[in-house]
Amino acid sequence: MEEISDPSKWLDRARDHWQKMWRSEKWIQQRMTGQETRNKLTDYWSENWIEEWQEFAILTNIIHSEWAWLSVKEHKKMKDLKTQNLRDHMSEAELIFTALAELSTRQISENENAEWMIENKKCAKKWWEVAKNAKKELENKTGKNIVTWENFLWGDKILKN
């Protein structure tokens, strides 16, 4: 109840949770910024006739597939995640590309006044060229893949990031 009346308490609890999981302050800030970007996109969808959770999942998967070249399910499998939140196991670069994808999709949707599922699907796919070029260029310059198997799972996995 306290978190409903004071959302900063939820943010503090989330920050504490990630700190206990050994996340860096930079990673935590990126995760929180990414969530804000995600919320703005889902607010746009809600205001433009995207209502069912299945439609949110379809659009999210299109966006994710465009930047990662993997579906959300494939990305989770690659990281050996079962029920865990994929974003909580992304690298900083993965979080940034996810946020870029969602920001770009929202801005394209707003520019085109996208409504309903069919129009929002088109907008989710339109930012593909931006994602492809940015990902390719960063990978070429760093020699590292943006999408990785690395995660924050305990146990047999090595914690990286």
C-alpha positions as CSV (number, residue, x, y, z in Angstrom):
1,M,0.0,0.0,0.0
2,E,2.8,2.4,0.8
3,E,4.3,1.9,-2.6
4,I,1.0,2.9,-4.3
5,S,0.9,6.2,-2.4
6,D,4.6,6.8,-2.7
7,P,6.2,5.2,-5.9
8,S,9.7,6.3,-4.7
9,K,9.5,3.5,-2.1
10,W,9.1,0.9,-5.0
11,L,12.1,2.5,-6.7
12,D,14.2,2.4,-3.5
13,R,13.2,-1.3,-3.0
14,A,14.1,-2.1,-6.6
15,R,17.5,-0.3,-6.3
16,D,18.2,-2.1,-3.0
17,H,17.4,-5.5,-4.6
18,W,19.7,-4.9,-7.6
19,Q,22.5,-3.6,-5.3
20,K,22.2,-6.9,-3.3
21,M,22.6,-8.7,-6.5
22,W,25.9,-6.9,-7.1
23,R,24.6,-4.7,-10.0
24,S,26.7,-1.5,-10.6
25,E,25.1,1.9,-10.1
26,K,25.5,2.5,-13.9
27,W,23.6,-0.7,-14.6
28,I,20.8,0.1,-12.1
29,Q,20.4,3.6,-13.6
30,Q,20.2,2.1,-17.1
31,R,17.6,-0.5,-15.9
32,M,15.4,2.2,-14.3
33,T,15.7,4.5,-17.4
34,G,14.8,1.6,-19.6
35,Q,11.7,0.9,-17.5
36,E,10.6,4.5,-17.8
37,T,11.0,4.3,-21.6
38,R,9.0,1.1,-21.6
39,N,6.2,2.6,-19.5
40,K,5.9,5.6,-22.0
41,L,5.6,3.1,-24.9
42,T,3.0,0.9,-23.1
43,D,1.1,4.1,-22.1
44,Y,1.0,5.1,-25.8
45,W,-0.2,1.7,-26.8
46,S,-2.9,1.7,-24.1
47,E,-4.1,5.1,-25.3
48,N,-4.3,3.8,-28.9
49,W,-6.4,0.7,-28.6
50,I,-3.8,-1.9,-27.6
51,E,-5.4,-3.4,-24.6
52,E,-4.9,-7.1,-24.2
53,W,-1.7,-8.5,-22.7
54,Q,-1.2,-10.8,-25.8
55,E,-1.1,-7.7,-28.1
56,F,1.6,-6.1,-25.8
57,A,3.6,-9.3,-25.9
58,I,3.3,-9.5,-29.8
59,L,4.5,-5.9,-30.2
60,T,7.2,-6.3,-27.6
61,N,8.5,-9.5,-29.4
62,I,8.5,-7.7,-32.8
63,I,10.6,-4.8,-31.4
64,H,12.9,-7.2,-29.6
65,S,13.4,-9.4,-32.6
66,E,14.2,-6.3,-34.7
67,W,17.2,-5.2,-32.6
68,A,18.4,-8.5,-31.1
69,W,17.6,-10.7,-34.1
70,L,16.2,-13.1,-31.5
71,S,12.7,-13.4,-30.1
72,V,12.3,-12.7,-26.4
73,K,11.8,-16.5,-25.8
74,E,15.0,-17.3,-27.8
75,H,16.9,-14.6,-25.8
76,K,15.7,-16.0,-22.5
77,K,16.7,-19.5,-23.6
78,M,20.2,-18.3,-24.7
79,K,20.7,-16.9,-21.2
80,D,19.2,-20.1,-19.6
81,L,16.4,-18.1,-17.9
82,K,13.2,-19.9,-16.9
83,T,10.8,-17.6,-15.1
84,Q,13.2,-14.7,-14.5
85,N,12.7,-11.3,-16.0
86,L,14.9,-11.0,-19.1
87,R,15.7,-7.3,-18.5
88,D,17.1,-8.1,-15.0
89,H,19.6,-10.3,-16.8
90,M,20.6,-8.1,-19.6
91,S,24.0,-6.4,-20.0
92,E,24.2,-2.7,-20.1
93,A,24.4,-2.7,-23.9
94,E,21.3,-5.0,-24.1
95,L,19.4,-2.6,-21.9
96,I,20.4,0.4,-24.0
97,F,19.4,-1.2,-27.2
98,T,16.1,-2.3,-25.7
99,A,15.4,1.3,-24.6
100,L,16.5,2.6,-28.0
101,A,14.1,0.2,-29.7
102,E,11.2,1.2,-27.5
103,L,11.9,4.9,-27.7
104,S,12.2,4.7,-31.5
105,T,9.0,2.7,-31.8
106,R,7.0,5.1,-29.7
107,Q,8.3,8.2,-31.6
108,I,7.5,6.6,-34.9
109,S,4.1,5.6,-33.7
110,E,3.4,9.1,-32.4
111,N,4.6,10.6,-35.7
112,E,2.2,8.4,-37.6
113,N,-0.6,8.6,-35.1
114,A,-0.7,4.8,-35.0
115,E,-3.8,3.2,-33.6
116,W,-4.9,-0.4,-33.2
117,M,-2.7,-3.4,-33.6
118,I,-2.0,-3.4,-37.3
119,E,-0.7,0.2,-37.4
120,N,1.4,-0.3,-34.3
121,K,2.9,-3.5,-35.7
122,K,4.0,-1.5,-38.8
123,C,5.7,1.1,-36.5
124,A,7.4,-1.6,-34.4
125,K,9.0,-3.0,-37.6
126,K,9.9,0.4,-39.1
127,W,12.8,1.2,-36.8
128,W,14.6,-2.0,-37.9
129,E,17.1,-0.1,-40.1
130,V,18.2,2.1,-37.2
131,A,18.7,-0.9,-35.0
132,K,20.5,-3.0,-37.6
133,N,22.9,-0.2,-38.4
134,A,23.6,0.8,-34.8
135,K,24.1,-2.8,-33.6
136,K,26.3,-3.7,-36.5
137,E,28.5,-0.6,-36.1
138,L,29.0,-1.0,-32.3
139,E,29.8,-4.7,-32.7
140,N,32.3,-3.9,-35.5
141,K,34.0,-1.2,-33.5
142,T,34.2,-3.2,-30.2
143,G,34.6,-6.7,-31.6
144,K,31.9,-7.8,-29.1
145,N,28.4,-9.1,-29.6
146,I,25.6,-7.0,-28.1
147,V,23.4,-10.0,-27.4
148,T,25.2,-12.4,-25.0
149,W,24.5,-15.5,-22.9
150,E,25.8,-13.6,-19.9
151,N,23.3,-13.2,-17.0
152,F,23.1,-12.6,-13.3
153,L,22.0,-16.1,-12.3
154,W,23.6,-17.7,-9.2
155,G,25.1,-21.1,-9.1
156,D,27.0,-22.6,-12.0
157,K,26.9,-19.5,-14.1
158,I,29.6,-16.9,-13.8
159,L,28.3,-13.4,-12.8
160,K,29.4,-11.0,-15.5
161,N,28.7,-7.4,-16.5
